[in-house]
Amino acid sequence: MPEGNGSLSPSFERILKMAFVHLAPGSVTVLTTSSEEGQPSFKPPSEWSSVQEPTWQDLGDRAACLLRQGPLLLVPPWQRRTGVRTSRRDVSPYVYDDVLRACRPADASSGMAVLTPAELWVSESPRAAELRRTLAEYWDILAVIYSTGVIPQVHPAFVVAAVFLKAKQEHRPPMKIFRAPRGDDNASAEKDFQILLKRGGGSTRYGYVLRDLPPAAESLDFDRHHPDVVSQQADLAGFGSLTTLGELYETVPRIDMTGHSHWISSEEQPGVVRLLGGRDVRRDGSIALPAEDSYWVKAPPEYLLRPGDLILREIHGPSDPPGLIVAEVTEQDLPAAPSHRTVALRPRAATTLQQIRLVAQFLRTPLADRLVGRSTLHITVKRLRQLPVPQPDGALATALDDLDAARHRLETWTKEAEALLESAFTNKTAAQARERIIDQGRGLRLRVEAATLLDDLGHTVRTRFPLPVAYRWRETEARMSAGDQRSAYNAVLDTAEILLCYMALVTLALAWEDGVPLGSTAAIKEKLTSGRSGPGFGDWAAVMQEAATSRKLRELPDQHPIHSIRSLLAAPEAADARQRLSERRNDDAHLRRLDPIDLPLAVTEAFADLTLLVERSRVLADFPLWHVTETRWDTLAKTADVRYRELTGDHPVVPTKAATSWRHDLEPGSLYLRDSTHELHLLRPFLTGEVCRVCRAWSTFHADLVPKGGVQLKSLEHGHVLYQPADTASALAMVGLL
């Protein structure tokens, strides 16, 4: 092997030695050629022997001979073939393909490593896939090591792969894949690799063990099979569903600056458009302005970009931040055409606005970057088309629309404020300017103050939560502010119980609607008919605990509202807070009252637990409580005009609103939950609404006791009771509560 070109990277050399000791022990021989162009040359470790063949055609036979003596490090030439037509699919453009294809094990114990460009192992080209398939007929892959800065005369950013092969066994062994980090963290990388060599599964900081082996021809890109990436990819379905980028976008033809060089022109000539290169796509998601060194081309119409197209950098450098670098084309960027150093995507006709928004955001994530593959510098169009992308379900699509509307509203407010500030000195007199700024600025200030209040949990609960919870929360805040510790303590516990009560009743209604029985209703049924005391804190908590772990509820569609509600007590900290509040409620009910000296601390601790549960219940702000007051069905239009009161906030007196529904089964007088997809879910008879005969206020009620001859209801807002005739009991029996 020629000398004078330096040694291997010291860290990479040590990693190779460790790999040989563990995967192919013995006296290592380095096999290469002596005179081929494109032959990587370096000084092998002093303890390894070196053999050089005159031409690459002899390497295959020579490798078989040397394998009889022990392990081998094969370093074939990396140059492209010359004097041969390589456009044919059956002819490889690279010499190392033919060398590896000719290598055969000497016996069942043969083991060797090959040092090649990473391209051979990560490319999805038919040529590379076929070679990997051919190798798999004779060899098993034990380990793949990716690294940069390996060989002195090779560019430090060039990715090299050392692949350890073992004579094919009856059962394929697990594969270890390792990617050495760029930088000076060599010691930790070497230690990490040593740990990986001893692993039978799992992952380390820089590598992992692949036990579920892919098909032999599949790409071995590092990120493609990483357990974390596979897990995150599967988790993407939580957005709604998955599709591929190619289903949503088509690629725009690109201009090759070599193949289409005759189109390149100067800016001054008529009909030219700007040619966008990779550096024109900025990291902040915008397209750079034209510069003196920008290229201009006379491009055919099919190459021209349009507003709304996405353009990505085709080369992703090692120093680039995680995530694909992508920009959306605007009117201000046109006319322009993409160069071969970019990838341009155009939404298909059926792609919705919500899908476009979600895709643009997803492409900028580190996960999209890893799924496309970063084992080489270039992004391939094929991998990009195959990229799995999340699809928004109805709830997410609505949320995206709402967020976009909010963004536009905030931008409008910003422009109004800027215009008002800029006009400060345009009036005839300073007094007029002062009056105008104060008067017109008042509305802007009030908007901002109102929006800022939404960051306050208490304000959100009082104004956006359903009436029963919001009413109780307002009372808690009032009691705490008055300084009466005993009243404040009782109010905190009451609010906690009503929160659980409301969530449990909604959960029972949604579960019954989908035919999912819950065992926790048995205890509620027993208390309703006992004639002693109705369901309480523990019963509501039991419903929520069962719902959090119910397999049948988990199998409901992802967009079902019950998934957001049943997770209230799923987190350990929420379950612990509920348990502490339950114990306090139980002690208070059994006359184990707190000493006045202990009350201030108890109020603080109990309110902290209540706040945690309420914080986890913010989803209630997206699920308003509707009281349907009137419906009118239009047989011709197949729609219903619905009059309803939205019982949001801490007061039952709210205006009546109008809506249109496709449903003809809505019941005037009944309560409904409206989910984030605007579907209505009947809450009767679990939760009903009536005018309280005690306080004369409209209130929500749930069944508390079922004595003979009727049903006793209890108000969630203030605990007053209401007696209903026996027909209410039949409704309770229909839903399994009697």
Order of alpha helices (4+ residues) and beta strands (2+ residues): alpha-beta-beta-alpha-beta-alpha-beta-alpha-alpha-beta-beta-beta-alpha-beta-alpha-beta-alpha-beta-beta-beta-beta-beta-beta-beta-beta-alpha-alpha-alpha-beta-alpha-alpha-alpha-alpha-alpha-alpha-alpha-alpha-alpha-alpha-alpha-beta-beta-beta-beta-beta-beta-beta-beta-beta-alpha
